[in-house]
Amino acid sequence: MNGRTERFFNHAILAVFAVIAVFPMIGVLTQALQFPELNFSNFADAWREGHFGTYMRNSIIVTAITVALAAVLSIMAGYALGTMRFRGAGIVFLLFLAGLTIPTEAIVVPLYFDLRSVGLDNSYAGLILPQVAMSVAFGTFWMRAYFRSVPRSLLEAARIDGANGWTTLWRVLVPVGRPAILTMLLLTTMWTWNEFLLPLVIINSEEGLRTAPLGLSFFQGTHKTDYSLLMAGALIIAAPVVTAYVFLQRQFIAGMLSGAIKE
């Protein structure tokens, strides 16, 4: 098989998978617009009747704080576990890995009672802190892999120039590791934005604190047969994440393929 034939088959396979991925979204869009009438008022009606302005605001607050805190903690923990040698480092890393293996369903009930005992149920803090903990588990694993792949010569050069550990991290390694960090940020953003179970359990009485996916669930319950409004609401909720991925897809792919510098 020559190069031109191989490229043809590669592009054909990619085209098939692209159609499979895009076709459901086209179906949702046509249903929301009531094609071929193109009724854009469904989006305005869904926004108003579903109170998505409030739910989107809550999701933005929770996602922004969660991603920011998790990113800073993950970068620092990954740097310590990836570049430093200290007693107990392996055990600490295994504890972070445990956070990746325990499903949310197994801890959500005791977590709710713990949060309620300290007055954090039905609050932003009750939504944010558990998701920060879950995101740090993945973020530390991800950033540790990046920092372990950094050439030792780069770290030694920074030390020779008089940089301490803090300066080496934030002035040298973080700028170079932008693809890996952006990939982590995008993944954490998508997971936090789409989280449904935790808000469902923790926010049990305050309607004004519902996040976008939770609000969409309640909206679905009151508009079971109005499929156009349901599809419009689903597109409203999905729009921020899809937009973020479209603008950051090059960095996302670069981070997934490499995520680190090589010597």
C-alpha positions in Angstrom: 0.0 0.0 0.0 1.6 3.3 -1.1 1.4 6.5 0.8 -1.5 8.0 -1.2 -3.7 4.9 -0.7 -2.9 4.8 3.0 -3.9 8.4 3.4 -7.1 7.8 1.5 -8.1 4.9 3.8 -7.1 6.9 6.9 -9.2 9.9 5.9 -12.1 7.6 4.9 -12.1 5.9 8.4 -11.9 9.3 10.1 -14.8 10.6 8.0 -16.9 7.6 9.0 -16.2 8.2 12.7 -16.8 11.9 12.3 -20.3 11.2 10.8 -21.0 8.8 13.7 -20.1 11.5 16.2 -21.8 14.4 14.6 -25.0 12.7 13.4 -26.7 12.7 16.9 -25.9 16.4 17.4 -27.5 17.1 14.0 -30.6 15.2 15.1 -30.8 17.2 18.3 -30.3 20.5 16.4 -32.9 19.8 13.8 -35.4 18.8 16.5 -34.7 21.9 18.5 -35.2 24.1 15.4 -38.2 22.1 14.3 -36.6 21.8 10.9 -37.5 22.9 8.2 -39.4 25.7 10.0 -36.3 26.9 11.8 -38.1 28.0 15.0 -35.3 29.8 17.0 -37.8 30.9 19.6 -37.5 27.4 21.2 -34.1 28.5 22.6 -35.6 31.6 24.2 -38.5 29.7 25.5 -36.3 27.0 27.0 -34.0 29.6 28.6 -36.9 31.4 30.2 -39.1 28.4 31.3 -36.1 26.3 32.4 -34.4 29.1 34.5 -31.2 28.2 32.7 -29.7 31.6 33.4 -29.6 30.8 37.1 -28.4 27.2 36.5 -25.7 28.3 34.0 -24.4 30.9 36.5 -24.2 28.3 39.2 -22.3 25.9 36.9 -19.9 28.6 35.8 -19.1 29.5 39.5 -18.7 25.9 40.5 -16.6 24.9 37.5 -14.4 28.0 37.5 -13.5 27.6 41.2 -13.1 23.9 41.1 -10.9 23.9 38.0 -8.7 26.8 39.3 -8.1 25.1 42.8 -7.6 21.7 41.3 -5.2 22.9 38.7 -2.9 24.7 41.2 -3.0 21.8 43.7 -2.4 19.2 40.9 0.5 21.1 39.5 2.2 21.4 42.9 1.5 17.8 43.9 2.6 16.5 40.5 5.8 18.5 40.6 6.6 17.2 44.1 5.9 13.5 43.1 7.5 13.8 39.7 10.8 15.6 40.4 11.5 15.2 44.1 12.7 12.1 46.0 11.4 11.8 49.5 10.4 9.1 51.9 6.8 7.9 51.4 6.5 9.4 47.9 5.2 6.0 46.5 2.6 5.7 49.2 1.4 9.2 48.7 1.1 8.6 45.0 -0.9 5.4 45.6 -3.3 7.4 47.7 -3.9 9.8 44.8 -4.4 6.7 42.5 -7.0 5.4 45.0 -9.0 8.6 44.3 -9.2 7.5 40.7 -10.5 4.0 41.4 -13.2 4.8 43.9 -16.5 5.5 42.1 -18.6 8.5 43.1 -21.6 6.2 43.7 -19.7 4.4 46.5 -19.0 7.6 48.6 -21.8 10.0 47.7 -24.2 8.9 50.6 -21.6 9.1 53.4 -20.2 12.3 51.8 -23.6 13.9 52.0 -24.0 13.1 55.7 -20.5 14.4 56.4 -21.2 17.7 54.5 -24.6 18.0 56.3 -22.9 17.5 59.7 -20.8 20.6 59.1 -23.5 22.6 57.4 -22.1 22.4 53.8 -25.1 20.8 52.2 -27.1 23.1 49.9 -24.0 25.3 49.4 -21.4 26.2 46.8 -18.7 24.9 49.1 -20.5 21.5 49.4 -20.5 21.3 45.6 -16.9 22.5 45.0 -14.8 20.8 47.7 -15.7 17.2 46.7 -15.1 17.9 43.0 -11.8 19.5 43.8 -10.7 16.4 45.6 -11.8 14.2 42.7 -10.1 16.4 40.1 -6.9 16.6 42.1 -6.6 12.8 42.0 -6.6 12.8 38.2 -4.6 16.1 37.9 -1.8 14.8 40.1 -1.6 11.6 38.1 -1.5 13.6 34.9 1.0 16.2 36.0 3.3 13.7 37.6 3.6 11.9 34.3 4.5 15.2 32.6 7.1 16.3 35.2 8.7 12.8 35.2 9.3 13.2 31.4 11.0 16.6 31.8 14.7 16.3 30.9 16.9 16.3 34.0 19.2 18.7 32.2 16.5 21.4 32.2 16.1 21.1 36.0 19.9 21.2 36.5 20.2 24.2 34.2 17.6 26.0 36.3 19.4 25.2 39.5 22.7 26.4 38.1 21.0 29.7 37.2 20.1 30.0 40.9 16.4 29.2 40.6 14.8 27.6 43.6 12.1 24.9 43.4 9.2 27.4 43.3 10.8 29.4 40.5 11.7 26.3 38.5 8.1 25.1 38.7 6.3 28.3 37.8 8.9 30.1 35.6 10.4 27.1 33.7 8.3 24.0 33.8 4.7 25.4 33.7 5.3 27.5 30.5 6.9 24.6 28.7 4.2 22.2 29.8 1.3 24.3 28.5 -0.2 21.5 26.2 -0.3 19.0 29.1 -1.8 21.6 31.5 -4.4 22.8 29.0 -5.5 19.2 28.4 -5.9 18.7 32.1 -7.9 21.9 32.4 -10.2 21.0 29.6 -10.8 17.5 30.9 -11.5 18.8 34.4 -13.8 21.5 33.0 -15.9 19.0 31.1 -16.1 16.6 34.0 -17.1 19.3 36.5 -19.6 20.9 34.2 -21.3 17.6 33.4 -21.3 16.3 37.0 -24.9 15.3 37.9 -24.9 12.9 40.9 -23.2 15.1 43.4 -25.4 18.2 42.8 -28.5 15.9 42.8 -27.6 14.6 46.3 -26.0 17.7 47.9 -28.5 20.3 46.6 -31.8 18.8 47.8 -33.8 21.9 48.8 -32.2 25.0 47.3 -33.6 25.4 43.8 -31.4 28.5 43.2 -28.2 26.4 43.6 -28.9 23.8 41.0 -26.3 23.4 38.3 -27.0 23.2 34.6 -27.2 19.4 34.2 -29.4 19.1 37.3 -31.6 21.9 36.1 -31.9 20.2 32.7 -33.1 17.1 34.5 -35.9 19.0 36.3 -36.8 20.8 33.1 -37.1 17.4 31.4 -39.5 16.3 34.1 -41.9 19.1 33.4 -41.6 19.0 29.5 -41.6 15.3 28.8 -43.5 15.5 25.6 -42.2 18.9 24.3 -39.2 17.5 22.5 -38.2 20.7 20.8 -37.9 22.6 24.1 -36.0 19.6 25.6 -33.5 19.5 22.7 -33.1 23.3 22.9 -32.3 23.1 26.6 -29.8 20.3 26.0 -28.0 22.4 23.4 -27.9 25.4 25.7 -26.3 23.2 28.5 -23.8 21.6 26.1 -22.8 24.9 24.3 -20.1 26.1 26.8 -18.2 22.8 26.8 -18.4 22.3 23.0 -17.2 25.9 22.5 -14.3 25.4 24.9 -13.2 22.3 23.1 -13.5 23.9 19.6 -11.2 26.7 20.6 -8.7 24.5 22.5 -8.8 21.4 20.3 -5.3 21.9 19.0 -3.8 22.3 22.4 -5.9 19.4 23.7 -4.7 17.0 20.9 -1.1 18.2 21.5 -1.4 17.5 25.2 -2.9 14.0 24.6 -0.2 13.1 22.1 2.8 14.5 23.9 2.0 16.5 27.0 5.7 16.9 27.7 9.0 17.9 26.3 11.5 15.2 25.2 15.2 15.2 25.3 
